[in-house]
């Protein structure tokens, strides 16, 4: 019996690893299908309540809403972003935007201690710095262009992944509860522990993903509009960059608007720099503090330092998808330890020995 059990466990492990290896090329599509199903499950439930006994139609209606509200706008935004990035790269190549000259202008307005510090770290060679900055920026854009070209050449693969994502989303919306119940039953824990684990994990994941994505959209939109109203070039690029950096709590959008504010103030654009600082400090950064607690709530919200470390670690290991997988692993970690901490310890074996000793003595 033990041998059979061991063989079954080994077979399950090998089959699982082989299946994961098989679907690895579509890991991104599977991930975003799960995210879409989790985020839009409440909408699917409402549609299912309006058309009971028709789960397929409710899931199809939800999928069409996802395509209209999310997929199409994302593709349009991506196309516009590529056009603006190409135009920005052309301005750098033509010399219209000279990063070295911009740095020199900023350096000339810095205080003496700041210029001395730059000299200490080897950034006082103006000519060399201009060449390094321009070449580095050009090589970065060239690398991005290569990636874009590869995406264009692999358009079939992109649309195949998109089709897989939408296809899986439909079935997850239609059969998600049954699949979740089967997974829950397979977990070797007591029923109450399984319920707590699944409920806590799903609540934290839904809250974290919903909060992060919506906050990223809001901060990127507000930041891009601020740059556009101030007449700064590349407003769409800066807005998307702030939306991406907002996925990292605490440090977020300041990576973008703080250096630009310093540059504007240093180059004499005082009113633009002041407005950008006020908007960045009081509006852009405050979106996270105001909106995230409303969307996430205090019970399901993970600490910001946990989200930050998990997001950075996931991004380092798995790229952009790691920004979602990292907090998911952190949520599972916290849920597992919460169950472990609440579990009742087993009764100590010494009690049975103490009870047995009088009997042994009486027998003698």
Secondary structure as UniProt FT lines:
FT   HELIX           2..23
FT   HELIX           24..26
FT   HELIX           27..50
FT   TURN            51..53
FT   HELIX           55..66
FT   HELIX           67..71
FT   HELIX           72..94
FT   HELIX           99..108
FT   HELIX           112..120
FT   TURN            121..122
FT   HELIX           126..153
FT   HELIX           155..186
FT   HELIX           191..229
FT   TURN            230..231
FT   HELIX           235..245
FT   TURN            246..247
FT   TURN            249..253
FT   HELIX           254..266
FT   TURN            267..268
FT   HELIX           270..279
FT   HELIX           280..284
FT   HELIX           285..296
FT   HELIX           304..318
FT   HELIX           319..321
FT   HELIX           322..342
FT   HELIX           350..363
//
